[in-house]
Amino acid sequence: MLIRLLAALGALTLAACGNGTDGPPADDPNTTDTGTDTGGAMESGIEIDVSYHTLENGLRVVLSEDDTIPTATVAVYYGVGFRNEPQGRTGFAHLFEHLMFQGSENLPGGEFDQLIYNSGGVNNGSTRFDFTNYYEVVPSNALQAILWAEADRMARPIIDQEALDNQREVVRNEVFVNVLNQPYGGWIWIDLPMLAFENWHNAHNFYGDLTDLDAASLEDAQTFFDNYYSPSNAVIVVAGDIDPEATLEWVETYFADIPSGNPLPEIDVSEPRQEEEKFGVNPDPLAPQPALAFGYQMPDRGTPEYYAMAVLDQLLVQGNDSLLRQELVVDEGYTSDVFGGINLLGNIYNYNGPMLWTVGMIHGSENSREEIMTSVDSVIERVRTEEITDEELNRALTKLRSDFYGIVDSGTRFGLVDLLAAFALFDDDPSRINRIEEGFDQVTPELVLATAQEYLRPTNRTVLEVVPAEEDEAGEEEDAQ
């Protein structure tokens, strides 16, 4: 349930961590059965078995049968993430994720975890921009018990002062370990979005200011649960070696009687079009070298331009053959590595609001921001003024497909259930997983050029430097927390 956000020498890893490691008849009144839908995937692409149902209380249920490994993966996703937390309570979505691991009425204390471990399984959870998730991977014969346990957690979690105080201290320690006492801290995944975006819901410290965490009350926690942790704001995905009909019956038995919940609070997360380049500087006494990051606001998710930006991401920053790596590492020698991408806290598919395409690097103190950004601009302006070749496009599309298949085809099936849940939450259409490649197939060199001209313009960019600072400056910054 913890989120370990590790930033070391510019290599960013967000590990969603927890207490472990890594259908019915058509006339059934409790479900809306869309049947099995494999979408319109290309012959060369994937074809995932997907069946989709909605219970009367609003809970969306996604089932995907796959008997290649004798395990079942269960994931419960709630449509609440960093963007939803109330102002003055930064870090609250993450804190509440911790609370949901404190047990439920019938499984208090560590009994939930013991149920998983004694069955030979693992469990985990995380908080992201637009969702909070909990998942288990267990032998198939333990599936029914796990569904019962997740229903008990959804309906009757233990939310009391002792649990709140305990988990608040855990999160505080995470903030110190992963941000305040970490070289470069939250530079690229917290500070850059805070500088780039205008809307508070996209532009606050989602890991949590210490004063906000300290001020969180038990009433806040109960209100947050009542607002967001309900069947009508949730998706359950079960994938693996399952009997879909029996699995759906178990889901109905354990979840159908849970009240649907109140209407969700309305939150506007939209961003204005960025019209001026932004700059910021973070003094950091723990940083051995300067660092530089820049981000451009993305097109809306699912649009043709979104897919074109995914192609540009592959061309510009992904892999040893990327254009920015060639320029900044190989040709100029400013840095030993360039990293970045779309949605650094997940992947290009599992978010549902304003997002940055981000690039970051640690560099030598002899190189200035202006010098490095001049080299960056020489690369960016090429894709803004010249059409990429068919060879470049095909290479980028091949890399995108490879990454996509890698997400879906993991032994735990977590990548698969993650995409199915995201597409159910955000699009009401988990079978979209079988049509993702159609979006890539529509990208042309002309579309890439037009997208680069609009979204990679300098006035859509935010640049953030990390500058090694003196120790006394650090003390002043910590006192300000």
N, C-alpha and C positions, 0 to 999 in steps of 0.2 A: 504493500500500500504506500510505501514511501516513494518519493521521486528523488532519485539521486541525479543531480545535474552536475556533471563533471566538466570543468573547463581546464585543460592543462596544455600549455604551449600551443594554444590555438585549436586544439582538437576537441570538438564539442561532441559530447555524448549525453543524450537524455535517456536514462534507463528507467523505465517504469518498473518499480520494484514493489514487492509485497512481502508477505510473510513466508514466501518461498522463492524458488527460482523461476529462473526463466522456464399424411393429414387425415382429418376426420371426414365423414360424409359431407357432401356439398351442402346439404340442408341443415347442418349442425348450427343451432342458433347462437353458439358462443364464438364462432369464428367467421372470418371472411377469408375464404381459401382462394388464393390466386393460382394454386397449382404449381407444378414444376415449370420453371421458365428458364431456358438456357440462353435467352436473348439472341442477338444477331452476330455472335462472334465469328470472325473470319475462320476459314478452314485451318489456317496456320496458328490460330490463337488458342485461348483456353475455352473450356466449356464446363462451367461449374454447375452442379446440380443445386438448384435453389427452389425452395417452396416457402411461401410467405403467407402469414395469417395475422389477423388482428382480433384480439379478444374484445368482449363487450366493454371492458374497463379501459380500453385504449392500448393495452400492451401489444406491441408488435413482436411477432415471433418469426424467426428465420431459421429454417432447417436445411442442412446440407449433408447428404449421405455420402460417405467415402470410407470404404472398408479396407483401404490399403494398410492402415495401422490400427490395431485393436484398442484404440483409445477414443474418448470423446472430449471435445473442448467446449466448455460452456462460458459464454461471455454475457454479462449484463451491462449495457451502456445506458447512462442517464444523460439527457440532453442539457447538461449544465457543466460549464467549464470556467476558465479564468474570466471570460467576458461577462459572466452572469453575476459575479460576486458584487455585493453592494458597496457603494462608495464609503470610504472610511473603514472598510474591512478587507483590505488587500490581503491576498493569500488565503482567504477564507475557503474557497473551493477546494484547495489542496488540504487545508486543515480538516475540512469536513470529510474528505476522502479517508483520512486517517481514522476519524471517528467511526466510520462504517465498518472498520475492522475490529471494533472493540466487542463484538459479539451481538447476539440477538436473544430474544426472550427464551427460546428453547436451546440455544447454544451460547451460553454466557462465557465470558473470559476467553480462553484459548480453545474452546471446544470446536469452534468452526474450523480452525486450522488443523486440529487433531483429526477431525473427520476426513479432511483432505489427505493428510499425511498417512493416516492409517490405511487408507485405500490405495496407497502407492502413487498419489497424485501430487501436483503442485498448484499453487494459487498466486495471484498477483493482482495489481491494480495500478491505476495512474490517473492523473488529471491533465487535461489538455485545454486548448483554447475553447473548444465547443462541446466537450463531453467529459464525463468521468466514467471510468470502466473498472470492472472487476471480472476476473476470469479464473477458471480452473481447467486443468488437464488431468483427466482421471481414466483409469481402465473403464471400459464400456459398462461393465457390470456394476459400477458405482454411480452411474448417471442419475438414477432416480433419487438417490439420497442427496446428491448435490443440488438437484433442482429444488427439492424440499428445503434445503438449507438456504439457497438464494432467495426463495420466497419468504422464508422467515426473516431474513435480513431486510428485505424490501418492506415487509409489513410491520416488523417489530424490532427495530434496532435498539441497542442500549445507548441512549443519549442522556448522560447524566454529568454532574459537575466533576466527579472523579475522572471520568473518561476524557472530558474536555481539558481539564488541567494537565493530565498526563500527556495527551497528544499535542497540546499547545507547546509543551516543553520539547517534545521530539521535533516538532517543526522548527522551533527557535534554534535548536542545535543544528538542524539542516541548513538554516540560513547562514549560520556562522561558518560551518564546514564548507559549504558549497558556493558561498558568495562572498561574505565579508572577509574570510580568512583564506580565500582562494585567489592565486594570481589570475588577473583578468576577470575574476568574479562572474557577474552576469552581464558582462560587456555586450556580447553579441545577441543573446537571446532574451535579455530583459531590457537593458538600457537602450539598445538601438531601436526597438519598436516604440519605447516610450518617447524617444526623440522624433521618430518618423510620423507617428499618428497623432491626430488631433482629438479624437473621441476618447474620453476617459476609459471606456470599456476595453479599448484596444491598447491604451497607452499608459497603463499603470503597472506597478511592480507586482506581478501576479504571484511571485514567490512569497511576498508579504513583508511589509514594513513592520519592524518589531513592535512599535507602538500600537499598530492596528491589531496585530495578533494578541497582544496583551489585553486589549480592550474587548475582544470577542466574548460575548456572554452566552450562557446556556439558552437564554431566550433567542439570541441570534441563531444559534444552532438549530433549535426547534423550528423556527420560522423558515430557515433555509431548507430543512427537510420537508416541511409542509409545502413549500413553493415548488420544489424541483424533484424530489425523490418519490415519484409516483408512477404507477403503471402507464398513465397517458403520456409521460415524458420519458419512456424507457423502451428499450429493445432488448430482447433476449435472443441470442444466437446459439444454436447447438449444431456442431459440425463433427463429423467423424463416423465411426463405426456404430451407427444408430439404426433403430427401427423408427422411421419418421412418424408412423401412425401412433405407436405406443408413446413416443416422446411427446407428441402434441397432447395426448391424453394426460400425461403427467403434468405438463405445463398448465393445462386447464385446471386440473385438480388442485394444484398448489397455488396458482396465481390468480385465478379468475375471480375469487371472492375479495381480493384486495381492492379497496375503494380507488376509483380512478384518479382522484386528486382534484385540486382547484385549478382553474385556468391559470396558465403561466403568466408571470409578470411580463409586461411588454417592455422590451429593451431595444433601443435604436443603436445599432453598432455601425452604421454607415459612416463613411469617410468622405470629406470633400476632395475634389481633384487637387492634387498637390501642384502648386504653381511656382514655387521657389525652392531651390536647393537649400538644404539645411545642414548645419555643421555643429558638432559638439566635441568636447574634450573631457575625458575621465582621467584625473590623476590617480595613479595606483602605485603605492609604495612597495607592493609585493611583486610587481611585474619586472622581470629582468630586462626586457626589451620593449620597445614601443609596439603597439598593435594598431591595426586599421581595419575598419569594417564599413561597408556601404550597402544600402538596401534601396530597392525600387518598389513602389507599390504595384501589386499584381493586378491583372485583369480579373473580373469576376470569375469565380470557379465555374467550370463547365462550359464556358464560352469558347468559340474558335480561337480567340486570342490567348486564352488560358493554355490550351494545348500547344500553341505556338511558343509561349513562354517556357513550357516544359522542354521543347526542342532547343530553345536558346540556352536554357540552363545546362543541358547536356553539352552543347557546343562550347560554352564559355567557361564552365568551371568544373564539370564532372569528368574525372579521369585524367590520366597522364597526357592524353592527347588534346586536352582542352586548350582553348585559345588564350585564356588568361594565365594558365599555368605556363604555357610556352613563353609568353611575354614576360611575366613577372619572376618566374623561377629560372627558366632555362636561359632566356636572352639577357635579362637585366640583372638577375641574381639578387633581387631585393629580399627574397624570402626563400625558405626551403619548402614551403607548402602553401597552397591556396585552397581554401575549403568554402563550402557554402551550399545553397540550394533553396528550394521552396518549402517553407514550413520546417524550420530546424527542429521543432519539437515533435515531429511526426513524419509524414510523407506528403506528397503532393495531392493525395486524395482525401485525407481524413481531417479536413477542416471545413469551416462553413462561414467565413467572414473575411474581412480585410486581411491581407497577408502581404509579406515582403518576400521578394527574391533577394537573397542576402549573399554577400561574399566577404570573407575575412582572412586575415593573415597576421602573423607575427613578423616583424621586419627589423633590420638593423637600425641603430640610432643615427647612422650617418645619412639615412635616406629620409627626406621630408615627406609630409603628406602631399604637398603640391607636386613633388617629383613623381611619386608613385601614381597619383591620380592622373597625371599627364600620360603616363604609360597605359593606365586603365582606359582612358578616353580614346587612345589610339586604336584599341581593340574594339571598344563599344561602338565607336563611330564607323568602323568598317561594316558591322552588321546593320547599322542604321542607314547606310548609304549604298551598300551593295547587296544584291541578292546572293544568298548562299547557294552553293552548287548543289546539284542533285546528289552528288556523292556525299557531301556534308550532311544533307538532310537524311539520307538513308542511313548513314552511320549513327546519327543522333536517334533516329527512330529504332534502330536495332538495339541501342543501349537502353532506351526507354522500355522496350518490350522485355529485355532481359531483367531490368530492375523490377518491373511489374510482376513477371513470373516468379522472381525471387521472393517477393512479398507474399504471394499467394501460396507458394510451394515450400512450406516449412514443416518440419516434423511435428511441432506443437500445434500446427494449424492456426497459430495466433494471428499471423498476417491475413489469413483468409477471413477469420471471424471479424477482425478489425475492419476490413473493407466492407463486408456484408453489413455490419452494424452501422458504419458511417453512411452507407448508401441508403439504408432503411431510415436512419434518423434524419438525414438532410434532404433526401430525395423521395422518400417513401417508395423506394424502388431498389431492393437489394440485387435484383437481376441486372442492374446496371454494370455489375462487375464483368459481365460477358459482352459488354458493348464499349468498354473503355478504349479498346484499340480502334474502334471506328472513329473516335475523336482524333487520334493520331493520324489515321489514314487521310483525313481531310486537310492536313497541314501541307501547305505548298511553300516554295521559296518566296512567292509574292506575299503570302500571309505573314511569314516570318519577318519580312522587311517592314511591312506596315505595322506589325506589332512592336518591333524594335523602335520604330520611329516615334510611336506614341508612348510606350511604357519605359523605354530606356533613355528618354530625354533627360538632360541634366536637371531640369526643374522638377523631375519626379524622383530625385535622389536625395538620400540622407547619408551623411558621412560622419562617422564617430571614431575619434582617435583615443587610444589609451597611451598615456604618457607616464613613464616611471616618475614617482613623486617622492618627496622627502618624508621621513617618518612622522614629523610633526604635523604635516598636512593630513596624513592618514588618521592621526588621533582626532583631529578636528572633524573629519568626515564621520568616524564611528560615533563621536559624541552627538552628531546631528541625526543619527538613526532614531 
